[in-house]
Amino acid sequence: IIFSLFLMFNAVVIAQFDPSVTKKSLVRVVVSINERESNVCTGFVWKTPTQVVTSLHAMNQTGTIKVLYLNQAWRKAKIKKVLQKADLVLLELLPGEEPVPSGVVPLTSYNDQPIKFGTDIFAMGYNSGAQGSSSRTLKKGYVDPENLDNLIPKTDKAALARIGFPALDLHILYLEG
C-alpha cells in the first residue's frame, strides 16, 4: 500500500518522475522484536524531516521502530498518530536522536485531483523488504466505484472486518501493473 501511496503523494504531484529526487523523501522502516528484524516496509518523509508515513499493519506494540534515511542513517522512531481506516501510521523520531541527514526532502502536499484512466503512474519503494529502493511504472486502472470493497473477495472481506482495517469503504487509487 505504501509503495503506491508514496506515488500518490509524490510522483503524481510532479510533472516528470525523477527517482534521484524521489529517493530524498523515501525511507526504509524496520520494526524489530527482541533485536530480530520482523517487518520491513517503505515510508516517506512527511512535512518535517522527523515525521514519516508508513503502513500500520507493519507496526508492533512491543517492537522497536527504526527509520533508514537516504539508505545511510538509522534513527529510532515512535508512533505519533494512527489512521486505522487507511492502514497508515505517522511516525516521529524519538527525542534525543541525531539530526536527520542533510539532503532529506519532506513531502508537503499531495494530489487530490482525479487521475484519468490509463495515465502512467510511477511508484518507488523497498519492494518486499529489499535493501535498495526500486521504481515501477504502473497505469491508472478502472474500477467502479473506486473503493476497496469492490476488489476484495468475500472471504477476505470477513478477515479484514475481524482485524478492523483497512476499511472496506476506503477510497482507493486502482493501479494496473
N, CA, C and O atoms as a DFTB+ gen file, in Angstrom:
708 C
 N C O
     1  1       0.830      -1.187       0.000
     2  2       0.000       0.000       0.000
     3  2       0.873       1.250       0.000
     4  3       0.624       2.169      -0.780
     5  1       1.883       1.303       0.852
     6  2       2.721       2.498       0.917
     7  2       3.476       2.694      -0.384
     8  3       3.682       3.830      -0.810
     9  1       3.895       1.602      -1.030
    10  2       4.584       1.706      -2.310
    11  2       3.743       2.554      -3.253
    12  3       4.259       3.461      -3.906
    13  1       2.441       2.258      -3.324
    14  2       1.542       3.007      -4.192
    15  2       1.174       4.356      -3.598
    16  3       1.032       5.337      -4.328
    17  1       1.017       4.417      -2.284
    18  2       0.647       5.667      -1.639
    19  2       1.744       6.704      -1.818
    20  3       1.453       7.885      -2.009
    21  1       3.002       6.277      -1.759
    22  2       4.109       7.193      -1.952
    23  2       3.986       7.862      -3.307
    24  3       4.265       9.051      -3.468
    25  1       3.564       7.074      -4.265
    26  2       3.362       7.607      -5.595
    27  2       2.323       8.716      -5.569
    28  3       2.520       9.758      -6.195
    29  1       1.236       8.516      -4.868
    30  2       0.163       9.493      -4.851
    31  2       0.636      10.800      -4.220
    32  3       0.238      11.879      -4.657
    33  1       1.467      10.711      -3.213
    34  2       1.928      11.902      -2.526
    35  2       3.051      12.589      -3.285
    36  3       3.286      13.780      -3.082
    37  1       3.739      11.881      -4.141
    38  2       4.903      12.487      -4.770
    39  2       4.827      12.484      -6.289
    40  3       4.734      13.550      -6.898
    41  1       4.864      11.337      -6.902
    42  2       5.029      11.267      -8.350
    43  2       3.871      11.893      -9.109
    44  3       4.082      12.470     -10.176
    45  1       2.676      11.797      -8.598
    46  2       1.539      12.384      -9.299
    47  2       1.586      13.905      -9.212
    48  3       1.068      14.592     -10.093
    49  1       2.194      14.428      -8.172
    50  2       2.263      15.866      -7.965
    51  2       3.253      16.513      -8.938
    52  3       3.057      17.653      -9.357
    53  1       4.286      15.804      -9.287
    54  2       5.303      16.384     -10.156
    55  2       5.057      15.984     -11.604
    56  3       4.482      14.930     -11.875
    57  1       5.490      16.819     -12.525
    58  2       5.232      16.575     -13.945
    59  2       6.052      15.398     -14.476
    60  3       5.551      14.608     -15.276
    61  1       7.289      15.277     -14.045
    62  2       8.157      14.206     -14.500
    63  2       8.661      13.438     -13.286
    64  3       9.043      14.039     -12.282
    65  1       8.663      12.121     -13.375
    66  2       9.165      11.294     -12.287
    67  2      10.677      11.223     -12.386
    68  3      11.218      10.840     -13.423
    69  1      11.349      11.583     -11.328
    70  2      12.806      11.540     -11.276
    71  2      13.207      10.791     -10.008
    72  3      13.139      11.359      -8.918
    73  1      13.623       9.525     -10.125
    74  2      13.972       8.739      -8.947
    75  2      15.037       9.392      -8.073
    76  3      15.021       9.211      -6.855
    77  1      15.966      10.149      -8.667
    78  2      17.008      10.778      -7.861
    79  2      16.435      11.866      -6.953
    80  3      17.026      12.178      -5.920
    81  1      15.309      12.439      -7.320
    82  2      14.626      13.418      -6.475
    83  2      13.725      12.694      -5.475
    84  3      13.724      13.018      -4.287
    85  1      12.969      11.726      -5.953
    86  2      12.019      10.994      -5.122
    87  2      12.700      10.300      -3.953
    88  3      12.154      10.269      -2.850
    89  1      13.886       9.742      -4.179
    90  2      14.565       8.988      -3.113
    91  2      14.929       9.860      -1.916
    92  3      15.215       9.326      -0.844
    93  1      14.928      11.170      -2.062
    94  2      15.239      12.071      -0.954
    95  2      14.097      12.120       0.069
    96  3      14.279      12.600       1.188
    97  1      12.930      11.625      -0.322
    98  2      11.764      11.578       0.576
    99  2      11.456      10.157       1.028
   100  3      10.615       9.954       1.904
   101  1      12.120       9.188       0.448
   102  2      11.844       7.777       0.683
   103  2      12.634       7.250       1.877
   104  3      13.801       7.601       2.052
   105  1      12.006       6.409       2.697
   106  2      12.703       5.773       3.813
   107  2      12.345       4.295       3.875
   108  3      11.299       3.861       3.394
   109  1      13.243       3.547       4.479
   110  2      13.009       2.129       4.777
   111  2      12.707       2.054       6.264
   112  3      13.457       2.594       7.078
   113  1      11.609       1.386       6.628
   114  2      11.192       1.285       8.026
   115  2      11.303      -0.174       8.459
   116  3      10.800      -1.072       7.785
   117  1      11.972      -0.397       9.595
   118  2      12.135      -1.744      10.136
   119  2      11.566      -1.763      11.550
   120  3      11.926      -0.938      12.391
   121  1      10.670      -2.720      11.798
   122  2      10.118      -2.926      13.136
   123  2      10.675      -4.249      13.631
   124  3      10.413      -5.298      13.043
   125  1      11.444      -4.199      14.714
   126  2      12.069      -5.420      15.220
   127  2      11.584      -5.727      16.627
   128  3      11.239      -4.834      17.401
   129  1      11.568      -7.016      16.931
   130  2      11.182      -7.503      18.252
   131  2      12.347      -8.325      18.776
   132  3      12.830      -9.229      18.094
   133  1      12.803      -8.012      19.994
   134  2      13.933      -8.728      20.596
   135  2      15.157      -8.723      19.689
   136  3      15.823      -9.744      19.520
   137  1      15.447      -7.550      19.103
   138  2      16.631      -7.355      18.253
   139  2      16.603      -8.171      16.961
   140  3      17.608      -8.243      16.254
   141  1      15.459      -8.788      16.646
   142  2      15.320      -9.515      15.378
   143  2      14.464      -8.679      14.446
   144  3      13.450      -8.119      14.861
   145  1      14.870      -8.596      13.191
   146  2      14.087      -7.877      12.198
   147  2      12.807      -8.655      11.942
   148  3      12.860      -9.845      11.633
   149  1      11.659      -8.003      12.066
   150  2      10.425      -8.739      11.858
   151  2       9.579      -8.187      10.720
   152  3       8.996      -8.966       9.965
   153  1       9.493      -6.881      10.575
   154  2       8.716      -6.276       9.496
   155  2       9.529      -5.176       8.846
   156  3      10.140      -4.352       9.527
   157  1       9.532      -5.171       7.522
   158  2      10.221      -4.140       6.757
   159  2       9.224      -3.549       5.783
   160  3       8.502      -4.283       5.107
   161  1       9.179      -2.231       5.705
   162  2       8.258      -1.592       4.770
   163  2       8.835      -0.261       4.294
   164  3       9.868       0.198       4.780
   165  1       8.153       0.334       3.351
   166  2       8.523       1.622       2.794
   167  2       7.747       2.716       3.510
   168  3       6.611       2.512       3.936
   169  1       8.370       3.871       3.635
   170  2       7.690       5.046       4.149
   171  2       8.175       6.263       3.402
   172  3       9.092       6.186       2.584
   173  1       7.548       7.391       3.691
   174  2       8.019       8.634       3.113
   175  2       8.003       9.728       4.164
   176  3       7.171       9.728       5.071
   177  1       8.935      10.656       4.026
   178  2       9.077      11.761       4.965
   179  2       7.957      12.757       4.678
   180  3       7.743      13.161       3.535
   181  1       7.247      13.144       5.737
   182  2       6.050      13.968       5.570
   183  2       6.126      15.244       6.401
   184  3       6.227      15.179       7.626
   185  1       6.080      16.376       5.760
   186  2       6.013      17.732       6.323
   187  2       7.269      18.199       7.047
   188  3       7.683      19.340       6.844
   189  1       7.887      17.383       7.870
   190  2       9.153      17.741       8.511
   191  2      10.094      16.536       8.386
   192  3       9.619      15.414       8.215
   193  1      11.392      16.736       8.464
   194  2      12.326      15.611       8.338
   195  2      12.159      14.549       9.426
   196  3      12.619      13.421       9.255
   197  1      11.510      14.891      10.539
   198  2      11.381      13.944      11.649
   199  2      10.071      13.158      11.625
   200  3       9.817      12.367      12.534
   201  1       9.235      13.357      10.607
   202  2       7.959      12.629      10.510
   203  2       7.951      11.732       9.275
   204  3       8.409      12.122       8.201
   205  1       7.419      10.522       9.453
   206  2       7.367       9.529       8.384
   207  2       5.984       8.888       8.359
   208  3       5.427       8.563       9.408
   209  1       5.428       8.706       7.159
   210  2       4.182       7.970       6.975
   211  2       4.541       6.586       6.466
   212  3       5.365       6.444       5.563
   213  1       3.916       5.556       7.050
   214  2       4.154       4.178       6.625
   215  2       2.935       3.320       6.954
   216  3       1.889       3.848       7.333
   217  1       3.062       2.017       6.812
   218  2       1.953       1.072       6.985
   219  2       1.711       0.723       8.443
   220  3       2.637       0.358       9.167
   221  1       0.466       0.837       8.864
   222  2       0.080       0.454      10.219
   223  2       0.267      -1.039      10.438
   224  3       0.720      -1.452      11.506
   225  1      -0.072      -1.852       9.449
   226  2      -0.003      -3.311       9.645
   227  2       1.422      -3.807       9.907
   228  3       1.593      -4.932      10.376
   229  1       2.433      -3.012       9.623
   230  2       3.818      -3.419       9.874
   231  2       4.268      -3.129      11.306
   232  3       5.331      -3.584      11.728
   233  1       3.468      -2.378      12.045
   234  2       3.847      -1.984      13.400
   235  2       3.591      -3.114      14.397
   236  3       2.807      -4.026      14.135
   237  1       4.271      -3.036      15.548
   238  2       4.093      -3.991      16.622
   239  2       4.189      -3.224      17.936
   240  3       5.118      -2.440      18.127
   241  1       3.244      -3.440      18.839
   242  2       3.199      -2.671      20.089
   243  2       4.460      -2.803      20.925
   244  3       4.825      -1.867      21.636
   245  1       5.123      -3.926      20.856
   246  2       6.332      -4.119      21.664
   247  2       7.607      -3.998      20.834
   248  3       8.704      -4.222      21.346
   249  1       7.470      -3.648      19.568
   250  2       8.630      -3.589      18.691
   251  2       9.378      -2.272      18.751
   252  3       8.857      -1.261      19.221
   253  1      10.600      -2.303      18.268
   254  2      11.426      -1.115      18.116
   255  2      11.331      -0.678      16.661
   256  3      11.504      -1.488      15.750
   257  1      11.058       0.600      16.448
   258  2      10.894       1.131      15.096
   259  2      12.147       1.913      14.721
   260  3      12.562       2.824      15.437
   261  1      12.745       1.544      13.587
   262  2      13.909       2.264      13.079
   263  2      13.634       2.702      11.640
   264  3      13.036       1.970      10.851
   265  1      14.085       3.911      11.325
   266  2      13.900       4.500      10.005
   267  2      15.268       4.709       9.372
   268  3      16.173       5.263       9.995
   269  1      15.410       4.259       8.123
   270  2      16.662       4.434       7.386
   271  2      16.479       5.560       6.372
   272  3      15.713       5.437       5.415
   273  1      17.199       6.665       6.601
   274  2      17.160       7.825       5.713
   275  2      18.270       7.734       4.680
   276  3      19.411       7.406       5.005
   277  1      17.924       8.030       3.430
   278  2      18.897       8.107       2.330
   279  2      19.776       6.863       2.234
   280  3      20.910       6.935       1.762
   281  1      19.259       5.739       2.677
   282  2      19.982       4.462       2.653
   283  2      21.307       4.523       3.413
   284  3      22.238       3.780       3.100
   285  1      21.396       5.423       4.428
   286  2      22.673       5.574       5.125
   287  2      22.567       5.856       6.616
   288  3      23.521       5.582       7.344
   289  1      21.446       6.393       7.108
   290  2      21.396       6.835       8.504
   291  2      20.149       6.309       9.213
   292  3      19.025       6.661       8.858
   293  1      20.366       5.457      10.224
   294  2      19.264       4.904      11.009
   295  2      18.881       5.844      12.146
   296  3      19.748       6.425      12.799
   297  1      17.583       5.991      12.378
   298  2      17.072       6.761      13.501
   299  2      15.893       6.001      14.107
   300  3      15.100       5.404      13.379
   301  1      15.776       6.023      15.448
   302  2      14.659       5.365      16.127
   303  2      13.444       6.292      16.134
   304  3      13.570       7.512      16.236
   305  1      12.265       5.679      16.022
   306  2      11.030       6.451      15.947
   307  2       9.950       5.825      16.822
   308  3      10.094       4.705      17.312
   309  1       8.874       6.569      17.006
   310  2       7.701       6.086      17.745
   311  2       6.452       6.477      16.957
   312  3       6.492       7.342      16.083
   313  1       5.375       5.834      17.283
   314  2       4.103       6.146      16.637
   315  2       3.563       7.453      17.215
   316  3       3.441       7.608      18.430
   317  1       3.246       8.376      16.331
   318  2       2.679       9.660      16.738
   319  2       1.164       9.678      16.538
   320  3       0.419      10.183      17.378
   321  1       0.722       9.114      15.403
   322  2      -0.702       9.145      15.080
   323  2      -1.043       7.949      14.196
   324  3      -0.223       7.498      13.396
   325  1      -2.270       7.441      14.353
   326  2      -2.724       6.285      13.587
   327  2      -3.962       6.669      12.787
   328  3      -4.878       7.295      13.320
   329  1      -3.991       6.301      11.527
   330  2      -5.174       6.423      10.682
   331  2      -5.571       4.995      10.311
   332  3      -5.280       4.511       9.217
   333  1      -6.240       4.344      11.248
   334  2      -6.538       2.921      11.119
   335  2      -7.330       2.602       9.861
   336  3      -7.037       1.618       9.183
   337  1      -8.317       3.409       9.541
   338  2      -9.174       3.159       8.378
   339  2      -8.349       2.947       7.109
   340  3      -8.704       2.121       6.267
   341  1      -7.259       3.684       6.973
   342  2      -6.430       3.617       5.772
   343  2      -5.172       2.777       5.944
   344  3      -4.349       2.720       5.031
   345  1      -4.997       2.108       7.117
   346  2      -3.818       1.290       7.379
   347  2      -2.538       2.123       7.339
   348  3      -1.513       1.679       6.823
   349  1      -2.613       3.340       7.893
   350  2      -1.460       4.234       7.901
   351  2      -1.088       4.643       9.311
   352  3      -1.923       4.652      10.216
   353  1       0.177       4.981       9.480
   354  2       0.677       5.470      10.755
   355  2       1.656       6.609      10.472
   356  3       2.414       6.573       9.504
   357  1       1.619       7.610      11.335
   358  2       2.586       8.699      11.282
   359  2       3.594       8.443      12.389
   360  3       3.240       8.363      13.565
   361  1       4.848       8.318      11.997
   362  2       5.934       8.113      12.958
   363  2       6.630       9.442      13.221
   364  3       6.593      10.356      12.398
   365  1       7.262       9.526      14.385
   366  2       8.063      10.693      14.727
   367  2       9.340      10.192      15.391
   368  3       9.301       9.259      16.193
   369  1      10.469      10.809      15.059
   370  2      11.732      10.385      15.672
   371  2      11.674      10.568      17.171
   372  3      11.049      11.501      17.675
   373  1      12.335       9.664      17.880
   374  2      12.404       9.765      19.338
   375  2      13.225      10.995      19.743
   376  3      14.159      11.382      19.041
   377  1      12.872      11.597      20.867
   378  2      13.686      12.711      21.362
   379  2      15.123      12.243      21.601
   380  3      15.356      11.124      22.057
   381  1      16.069      13.107      21.289
   382  2      17.476      12.777      21.511
   383  2      18.159      12.094      20.343
   384  3      19.371      11.887      20.379
   385  1      17.416      11.741      19.316
   386  2      18.041      11.120      18.142
   387  2      18.898      12.158      17.407
   388  3      18.618      13.355      17.459
   389  1      19.925      11.690      16.735
   390  2      20.761      12.562      15.910
   391  2      19.878      13.240      14.859
   392  3      18.835      12.702      14.488
   393  1      20.287      14.415      14.378
   394  2      19.510      15.071      13.321
   395  2      19.431      14.200      12.066
   396  3      20.307      13.375      11.804
   397  1      18.390      14.400      11.321
   398  2      18.208      13.703      10.046
   399  2      19.294      14.215       9.089
   400  3      19.623      15.401       9.112
   401  1      19.853      13.332       8.249
   402  2      20.911      13.769       7.334
   403  2      20.443      14.902       6.419
   404  3      19.278      14.964       6.025
   405  1      21.375      15.789       6.093
   406  2      21.035      16.837       5.123
   407  2      20.754      16.155       3.788
   408  3      21.323      15.107       3.481
   409  1      19.905      16.739       3.031
   410  2      19.519      16.146       1.752
   411  2      18.168      15.477       1.795
   412  3      17.594      15.199       0.743
   413  1      17.629      15.204       2.992
   414  2      16.285      14.646       3.115
   415  2      15.288      15.746       2.767
   416  3      15.397      16.867       3.263
   417  1      14.317      15.424       1.915
   418  2      13.330      16.406       1.478
   419  2      11.930      15.904       1.817
   420  3      11.435      14.983       1.166
   421  1      11.283      16.492       2.825
   422  2       9.922      16.057       3.181
   423  2       8.912      16.408       2.081
   424  3       9.012      17.452       1.436
   425  1       7.960      15.530       1.891
   426  2       6.830      15.854       1.036
   427  2       5.897      16.749       1.846
   428  3       5.731      16.542       3.048
   429  1       5.295      17.729       1.207
   430  2       4.456      18.664       1.937
   431  2       3.054      18.796       1.354
   432  3       2.213      19.499       1.913
   433  1       2.800      18.126       0.238
   434  2       1.473      18.207      -0.365
   435  2       1.187      16.925      -1.136
   436  3       2.071      16.091      -1.332
   437  1      -0.041      16.783      -1.562
   438  2      -0.414      15.622      -2.359
   439  2      -1.463      16.034      -3.378
   440  3      -2.073      17.097      -3.266
   441  1      -1.661      15.193      -4.357
   442  2      -2.618      15.437      -5.429
   443  2      -3.972      14.871      -5.031
   444  3      -4.103      13.661      -4.846
   445  1      -4.961      15.710      -4.900
   446  2      -6.301      15.215      -4.570
   447  2      -7.241      15.278      -5.771
   448  3      -8.449      15.081      -5.637
   449  1      -6.674      15.556      -6.948
   450  2      -7.474      15.615      -8.168
   451  2      -7.617      14.223      -8.787
   452  3      -6.721      13.389      -8.653
   453  1      -8.742      13.972      -9.463
   454  2      -8.913      12.669     -10.133
   455  2      -7.811      12.437     -11.168
   456  3      -7.343      13.371     -11.820
   457  1      -7.415      11.194     -11.302
   458  2      -6.399      10.809     -12.275
   459  2      -7.094      10.007     -13.361
   460  3      -7.832       9.067     -13.064
   461  1      -6.864      10.371     -14.615
   462  2      -7.550       9.748     -15.738
   463  2      -7.090       8.310     -15.969
   464  3      -5.921       7.982     -15.767
   465  1      -8.011       7.469     -16.388
   466  2      -7.733       6.089     -16.757
   467  2      -6.594       6.057     -17.781
   468  3      -6.580       6.837     -18.733
   469  1      -5.644       5.146     -17.571
   470  2      -4.536       4.959     -18.499
   471  2      -3.333       5.841     -18.249
   472  3      -2.305       5.672     -18.905
   473  1      -3.431       6.783     -17.313
   474  2      -2.308       7.665     -17.003
   475  2      -1.142       6.857     -16.434
   476  3      -1.336       5.996     -15.577
   477  1       0.065       7.139     -16.914
   478  2       1.254       6.497     -16.344
   479  2       1.431       6.959     -14.908
   480  3       1.347       8.149     -14.605
   481  1       1.676       6.000     -14.034
   482  2       1.882       6.249     -12.614
   483  2       3.239       5.645     -12.251
   484  3       3.564       4.536     -12.676
   485  1       4.013       6.365     -11.479
   486  2       5.324       5.888     -11.074
   487  2       5.324       5.693      -9.568
   488  3       4.919       6.578      -8.814
   489  1       5.781       4.536      -9.142
   490  2       5.857       4.227      -7.719
   491  2       7.298       3.855      -7.389
   492  3       8.040       3.357      -8.236
   493  1       7.670       4.107      -6.149
   494  2       9.028       3.796      -5.723
   495  2       8.988       3.334      -4.276
   496  3       8.249       3.891      -3.464
   497  1       9.779       2.319      -3.951
   498  2       9.791       1.839      -2.586
   499  2      10.772       0.698      -2.409
   500  3      11.515       0.339      -3.323
   501  1      10.754       0.132      -1.200
   502  2      11.590      -1.021      -0.861
   503  2      10.736      -2.260      -1.045
   504  3      10.146      -2.772      -0.094
   505  1      10.676      -2.731      -2.267
   506  2       9.796      -3.827      -2.634
   507  2      10.119      -5.104      -1.868
   508  3      11.242      -5.605      -1.926
   509  1       9.141      -5.620      -1.160
   510  2       9.275      -6.867      -0.391
   511  2      10.441      -6.824       0.594
   512  3      11.074      -7.846       0.858
   513  1      10.722      -5.638       1.137
   514  2      11.778      -5.512       2.142
   515  2      13.183      -5.479       1.581
   516  3      14.142      -5.662       2.330
   517  1      13.337      -5.251       0.289
   518  2      14.662      -5.220      -0.340
   519  2      15.568      -4.182       0.324
   520  3      15.083      -3.220       0.919
   521  1      16.865      -4.378       0.223
   522  2      17.841      -3.443       0.793
   523  2      17.874      -2.115       0.039
   524  3      18.102      -1.063       0.635
   525  1      17.647      -2.169      -1.260
   526  2      17.663      -0.956      -2.074
   527  2      16.273      -0.646      -2.607
   528  3      15.429      -1.532      -2.742
   529  1      16.054       0.619      -2.905
   530  2      14.749       1.020      -3.444
   531  2      14.709       0.764      -4.945
   532  3      15.739       0.695      -5.617
   533  1      13.504       0.630      -5.441
   534  2      13.306       0.433      -6.867
   535  2      12.020       1.127      -7.284
   536  3      11.172       1.454      -6.453
   537  1      11.893       1.344      -8.581
   538  2      10.697       2.002      -9.095
   539  2       9.891       1.023      -9.942
   540  3      10.389      -0.009     -10.393
   541  1       8.640       1.385     -10.137
   542  2       7.751       0.626     -11.022
   543  2       6.914       1.621     -11.804
   544  3       6.525       2.671     -11.294
   545  1       6.651       1.272     -13.037
   546  2       5.724       2.058     -13.839
   547  2       4.405       1.304     -13.873
   548  3       4.357       0.129     -14.238
   549  1       3.352       1.982     -13.495
   550  2       2.014       1.415     -13.447
   551  2       1.097       2.301     -14.275
   552  3       1.508       3.361     -14.747
   553  1      -0.119       1.872     -14.447
   554  2      -1.122       2.690     -15.128
   555  2      -2.347       2.787     -14.245
   556  3      -2.676       1.868     -13.496
   557  1      -3.014       3.927     -14.353
   558  2      -4.267       4.112     -13.636
   559  2      -5.270       3.168     -14.270
   560  3      -5.545       3.249     -15.467
   561  1      -5.819       2.264     -13.453
   562  2      -6.791       1.295     -13.932
   563  2      -8.215       1.780     -13.726
   564  3      -8.454       2.924     -13.339
   565  1      -9.157       0.881     -13.995
   566  2     -10.567       1.227     -13.880
   567  2     -11.274       0.239     -12.956
   568  3     -11.159      -0.975     -13.127
   569  1     -11.990       0.760     -11.996
   570  2     -12.919       0.006     -11.165
   571  2     -13.995       1.012     -10.752
   572  3     -13.696       2.176     -10.487
   573  1     -15.237       0.560     -10.700
   574  2     -16.333       1.480     -10.400
   575  2     -17.298       0.850      -9.421
   576  3     -17.845      -0.214      -9.712
   577  1     -17.531       1.464      -8.268
   578  2     -16.836       2.639      -7.764
   579  2     -15.448       2.266      -7.262
   580  3     -15.152       1.100      -7.004
   581  1     -14.623       3.264      -7.133
   582  2     -13.219       3.064      -6.786
   583  2     -13.052       2.997      -5.267
   584  3     -12.557       3.931      -4.635
   585  1     -13.482       1.856      -4.698
   586  2     -13.256       1.634      -3.266
   587  2     -12.853       0.185      -3.045
   588  3     -13.079      -0.676      -3.896
   589  1     -12.261      -0.067      -1.903
   590  2     -11.680      -1.369      -1.596
   591  2     -12.711      -2.493      -1.634
   592  3     -12.404      -3.608      -2.056
   593  1     -13.922      -2.202      -1.198
   594  2     -14.983      -3.195      -1.131
   595  2     -15.231      -3.896      -2.470
   596  3     -15.576      -5.078      -2.491
   597  1     -15.061      -3.190      -3.569
   598  2     -15.321      -3.754      -4.897
   599  2     -14.229      -4.684      -5.395
   600  3     -14.414      -5.356      -6.410
   601  1     -13.105      -4.740      -4.713
   602  2     -11.971      -5.533      -5.200
   603  2     -11.610      -6.718      -4.325
   604  3     -10.776      -7.540      -4.706
   605  1     -12.230      -6.814      -3.155
   606  2     -11.844      -7.844      -2.189
   607  2     -12.820      -9.017      -2.234
   608  3     -14.030      -8.809      -2.141
   609  1     -12.316     -10.254      -2.376
   610  2     -13.199     -11.427      -2.327
   611  2     -13.907     -11.524      -0.971
   612  3     -13.399     -11.032       0.037
   613  1     -15.051     -12.144      -0.954
   614  2     -15.886     -12.220       0.248
   615  2     -15.132     -12.795       1.455
   616  3     -15.265     -12.279       2.564
   617  1     -14.355     -13.842       1.251
   618  2     -13.630     -14.449       2.380
   619  2     -12.609     -13.474       2.969
   620  3     -12.408     -13.437       4.183
   621  1     -11.967     -12.685       2.104
   622  2     -11.001     -11.708       2.583
   623  2     -11.689     -10.539       3.279
   624  3     -11.133      -9.959       4.211
   625  1     -12.887     -10.191       2.838
   626  2     -13.648      -9.123       3.493
   627  2     -13.923      -9.481       4.950
   628  3     -13.831      -8.628       5.833
   629  1     -14.256     -10.726       5.192
   630  2     -14.525     -11.166       6.567
   631  2     -13.260     -11.054       7.422
   632  3     -13.328     -10.648       8.582
   633  1     -12.114     -11.409       6.854
   634  2     -10.851     -11.313       7.589
   635  2     -10.511      -9.858       7.902
   636  3     -10.072      -9.551       9.010
   637  1     -10.706      -8.970       6.945
   638  2     -10.444      -7.546       7.173
   639  2     -11.390      -6.981       8.222
   640  3     -10.989      -6.163       9.050
   641  1     -12.624      -7.408       8.187
   642  2     -13.603      -6.944       9.179
   643  2     -13.171      -7.370      10.590
   644  3     -13.364      -6.624      11.550
   645  1     -12.592      -8.558      10.713
   646  2     -12.141      -9.043      12.032
   647  2     -10.992      -8.211      12.587
   648  3     -10.975      -7.894      13.776
   649  1     -10.030      -7.854      11.735
   650  2      -8.898      -7.076      12.246
   651  2      -9.209      -5.575      12.318
   652  3      -8.541      -4.836      13.041
   653  1     -10.209      -5.136      11.577
   654  2     -10.659      -3.753      11.687
   655  2     -10.023      -2.747      10.743
   656  3     -10.348      -1.562      10.812
   657  1      -9.143      -3.173       9.878
   658  2      -8.550      -2.250       8.905
   659  2      -7.867      -3.018       7.801
   660  3      -7.497      -4.174       8.001
   661  1      -7.689      -2.416       6.645
   662  2      -8.246      -1.134       6.252
   663  2      -9.760      -1.227       6.069
   664  3     -10.310      -2.319       5.923
   665  1     -10.422      -0.080       6.077
   666  2     -11.872      -0.024       5.943
   667  2     -12.276      -0.428       4.530
   668  3     -11.642      -0.025       3.554
   669  1     -13.323      -1.216       4.429
   670  2     -13.780      -1.673       3.121
   671  2     -14.334      -0.539       2.266
   672  3     -14.331      -0.636       1.039
   673  1     -14.805       0.526       2.891
   674  2     -15.321       1.659       2.118
   675  2     -14.227       2.669       1.762
   676  3     -14.522       3.765       1.285
   677  1     -12.975       2.301       1.992
   678  2     -11.843       3.173       1.713
   679  2     -11.763       3.485       0.221
   680  3     -11.773       2.577      -0.610
   681  1     -11.683       4.763      -0.109
   682  2     -11.472       5.181      -1.499
   683  2     -10.036       4.818      -1.870
   684  3      -9.108       5.076      -1.104
   685  1      -9.863       4.228      -3.027
   686  2      -8.532       3.785      -3.454
   687  2      -8.157       4.367      -4.799
   688  3      -9.006       4.886      -5.523
   689  1      -6.901       4.279      -5.123
   690  2      -6.388       4.579      -6.453
   691  2      -6.073       3.233      -7.065
   692  3      -5.082       2.599      -6.701
   693  1      -6.907       2.789      -7.994
   694  2      -6.743       1.464      -8.586
   695  2      -5.657       1.523      -9.666
   696  3      -5.742       2.308     -10.611
   697  1      -4.633       0.672      -9.504
   698  2      -3.490       0.659     -10.404
   699  2      -3.364      -0.684     -11.104
   700  3      -3.672      -1.728     -10.529
   701  1      -2.908      -0.646     -12.346
   702  2      -2.600      -1.861     -13.098
   703  2      -1.088      -1.939     -13.283
   704  3      -0.414      -0.934     -13.510
   705  1      -0.574      -3.171     -13.179
   706  2       0.861      -3.332     -13.425
   707  2       1.550      -4.140     -12.380
   708  3       2.760      -4.354     -12.463
